[in-house]
Each structure stands twice: as structure tokens, then as C-alpha cells.
Amino acid sequence: MTTPAPVSTREAVPRAAVHTRVLPGEATVRSRTAAVAAVAGEHAEHTDQSATFPQPALAAMRSTGLLGLLVPVDHGGLGGDVSDMVDASIELGRVDLSVAMVFAMHCQQVAAIDRFGSAGLRARLLPRVARGELYLGSVTTESGTGGHLLSSESPLRGRDDALELDRFAPVVTGGAYADGFLVTMRKPEASGAHEVSLVYADRDQVEVSVAGGWDPLGMRASHSVPLKLRGVVPGDQVVGRHGAFREVVTQVFAPMAHLGWSACWLGTAAGALSRVLGVLRSKPGRASYDLSSELLLTGLSQVRCRLDAVHALVRHTTAVVRAADDLSTPRVQLLLNSLKITASEQSYAAVDQLVDLVGMRHGYLKGSPTWLERALRDLRSAPLNYSNDRLHLADGKLALLDPEVRLV
């Protein structure tokens, strides 16, 4: 993959127009999600082939108000919670995993601002999110940290009541099209790399440059390009306490990420099974496949079992997150990590098994109405998206802290 010279995204990347129209008050989250999913499905093949950001789907999220799903009603949003995010992520994942992940990661950022932002910051940002004006990007990756979320080698520099940002991130999902960013950096005058702060930067406050290309195996429409951010932001745009990003991670970032990602992956696998069943039940399908085949029927049962198991774990974990006062306990952390590991592995395994069941024409080749080829490529990223190996190491240590094995 070639790496072009950095360019300013203000000039090089056309941005979708902001739409502030929302659906009538009686419209449900389901209808809003369905409207976005319809747009995403219409453009999914093109954005996958060209590895371009799904601007039409983002425009639909803006116009339907779905970007404001987690914004409280008193700030103009839909007042949804984590279960609503899970529902919407599953439905979007059925048609385009990249679009679903863009949405889920935006919701993670909104939840962090709502939970840890100051009253002033919340009042400035959340109504803009609700109006569809503010799509949020996450700037947490760093070249020198090996993917470790709780450390940073990029120092914030304080200047009077302002903070100076100079940050490179190798992977920022949808970052070239974001209206604002949540950025992790080492707090000013930190004594170590683990004193990390989370800072909001509006696009108008920083210079944003794309610092590389994006040509991956799957997740091509996520447009997770390297970004360079430079600028000065007001000191009150720190989200949470300076140097206390760990609290944001345990209470919001990790739960929302693992639930959101898992819902997206589950949706993609469920959509794949639904389309396979549609092909099998069609007149041409009945002519091509023996629907009484024990091999086929057993395989379909195994795939459905995988999806039902992931679905049950997603719903159980959602209920735990909604009810728990403290999400940092070993038992809850073990459950969240187990969800991510299980959903990433089983969703991919389900689609891989479907490829075997339907064969070359509808499993491996592009152009099939099953979309299995794209789903398989997209889901291959799931175990790598915050590595399962890293999570297993963390879970081993957490397991030692819960010798009575008190399951949540």
C-alpha cells in the first residue's frame, strides 16, 4: 500500500452536507435505523470495492437523528441507552459492518462526553450531536504503545487556559470525515506514560491531515486512515479528570466498545445466515441444493446455535452493564472481555461455516446475493480489533482475582 504525502482533509476530502431534519416524533429508533440501513445497503458494494467512507449512510444518520441516539432528551436527543445502541448496531451490521462500526464507535464517544464531560462541554456538544451536526471520531491508537489503550507517548502541553495538541494516530475510523475528535494524550507534566487524559478537539480547532492510505482486506468502508492532528483547544475540553482516562475506559469506553462491536459482528453474521436461507428457499436454490441433506441441515443448525449463543451473551452483558454501579470489578471486566472474544470468534466461524455449506458460487465468489465473501473479509478483522490475545492475558490475571468464580 502506498503512503501519499499528508494532505489537509479540509481540501482533499469532500464532506457530506449536514442535515438537521429529523423524523416525526412518533418515529421509533427501529424506523430510523431501518432508514439508515436501507441507504447503507444501497451503497455497500461500491464503498467496499472502492474502500471509501460511506458518506450516504452518515448523511442518513444525520438526517434521521440516529447520531443523537444516546443524547439525553433535555439536550435534544433521543434519550436512548446502551440497549438501544445494541439493537441499532445489530440491524446496521446485517447490511454493512463498516457502517455499523462507524455508528457504534460514534455512540461510544457520545456516551463518554455525556458521562464525563463538564456541564459546559455537554451543553456545547450534545445538542450539536442531536441535530446531526457532530459526528465524532476516536483518536486512541498510537504507534509506540503497541495498541495499549491506557498509555500514551504524546504529551499535552498546557498554555494558560489552553492545551496544545500534536498527535499522530495510525488508525482512526472515519476520521477524515469526523466533525470532532476525542483524543488520548499524556497529561501535562505527567510523571509516566499511564497518566493519560482524554481531550475533545473540534475540527475547526485543529489542523487535520490524512497521513496515509487505506486498502485493507475487509472493513474497507470504515476508512480507518492514519491522521495527524495539530492545534490548540480550550482547557475545559478535557473529558473526565486529567490523567484519569482509565476511569473513562472502565466505565464507558470498554463496555460500549465491546457491546457495540459484538452487536455489529453478530448483526453481520445474522444477516449472512438470513441471505443464505433466502437463497436456499428460492426456486433456483431448491433446484441447486438438497434441502433434506443431513450435512446441510446439521450445518445450518450449528450456525444458528453460534448466533443464538452470541446473542444471549450480548443481551446478558447489556443487562449487567445497565444495572451495575461499578463496571471496573473483575467479574464485570471478565464478562465484557469474554463477550468480545466470543462474539468475534463465533461470528466469523458462523460465516466461514456458511461458505462451506453453500460452496463456491454463493460462498466464495463475489456477486452472490448472500454477500458471504464480503462478510467473511470484514469479520476476519474482529479478533484483531483490540487483539483477543491481549484480552486473554488480561482475563487470566482477572481470573486470579475471583477465586470463587462468582459469575455475573
C-alpha positions, 0 to 999 in steps of 0.5 A, a space after each residue: 500500500 502506498 503512503 501519499 504525502 499528508 494532505 489537509 482533509 479540509 481540501 482533499 476530502 469532500 464532506 457530506 452536507 449536514 442535515 438537521 431534519 429529523 423524523 416525526 416524533 412518533 418515529 421509533 429508533 427501529 424506523 430510523 435505523 431501518 432508514 439508515 440501513 436501507 441507504 447503507 445497503 444501497 451503497 455497500 458494494 461500491 464503498 467496499 470495492 472502492 474502500 471509501 467512507 460511506 458518506 450516504 449512510 452518515 448523511 442518513 444518520 444525520 438526517 434521521 437523528 440516529 447520531 443523537 441516539 444516546 443524547 439525553 432528551 433535555 439536550 435534544 436527543 433521543 434519550 436512548 441507552 446502551 440497549 438501544 445502541 445494541 439493537 441499532 448496531 445489530 440491524 446496521 451490521 446485517 447490511 454493512 459492518 463498516 457502517 455499523 462500526 462507524 455508528 457504534 464507535 460514534 455512540 461510544 464517544 457520545 456516551 463518554 462526553 455525556 458521562 464525563 464531560 463538564 456541564 459546559 462541554 455537554 451543553 456545547 456538544 450534545 445538542 450539536 450531536 442531536 441535530 446531526 451536526 457532530 459526528 465524532 471520531 476516536 483518536 486512541 491508537 498510537 504507534 509506540 504503545 503497541 495498541 495499549 489503550 491506557 498509555 500514551 507517548 504524546 504529551 499535552 502541553 498546557 498554555 494558560 487556559 489552553 492545551 496544545 495538541 500534536 498527535 499522530 494516530 495510525 488508525 482512526 475510523 472515519 476520521 477524515 470525515 469526523 466533525 470532532 475528535 476525542 483524543 488520548 494524550 499524556 497529561 501535562 507534566 505527567 510523571 509516566 506514560 499511564 497518566 493519560 487524559 482524554 481531550 475533545 478537539 473540534 475540527 475547526 480547532 485543529 489542523 487535520 491531515 490524512 497521513 496515509 492510505 487505506 486498502 485493507 482486506 475487509 472493513 474497507 468502508 470504515 476508512 480507518 486512515 492514519 491522521 495527524 492532528 495539530 492545534 490548540 483547544 480550550 482547557 475545559 475540553 478535557 473529558 473526565 479528570 486529567 490523567 484519569 482516562 482509565 476511569 473513562 475506559 472502565 466505565 464507558 469506553 470498554 463496555 460500549 466498545 465491546 457491546 457495540 462491536 459484538 452487536 455489529 459482528 453478530 448483526 453481520 453474521 445474522 444477516 449472512 445466515 438470513 441471505 443464505 436461507 433466502 437463497 436456499 428457499 428460492 426456486 433456483 436454490 431448491 433446484 441447486 441444493 438438497 434441502 433434506 441433506 443431513 450435512 446441510 441441515 446439521 450445518 445450518 443448525 450449528 450456525 444458528 446455535 453460534 448466533 443464538 449463543 452470541 446473542 444471549 451473551 450480548 443481551 446478558 452483558 447489556 443487562 449487567 452493564 445497565 444495572 451495575 454501579 461499578 463496571 471496573 470489578 473483575 467479574 464485570 471486566 471478565 464478562 465484557 472481555 469474554 463477550 468480545 472474544 466470543 462474539 468475534 470468534 463465533 461470528 466469523 466461524 458462523 460465516 466461514 461455516 456458511 461458505 462451506 455449506 453453500 460452496 463456491 458460487 454463493 460462498 466464495 465468489 463475489 456477486 452472490 446475493 448472500 454477500 458471504 465473501 464480503 462478510 467473511 473479509 470484514 469479520 476476519 478483522 474482529 479478533 484483531 480489533 483490540 487483539 483477543 490475545 491481549 484480552 486473554 492475558 488480561 482475563 487470566 490475571 482477572 481470573 486470579 482475582 475471583 477465586 470463587 468464580 462468582 459469575 455475573 
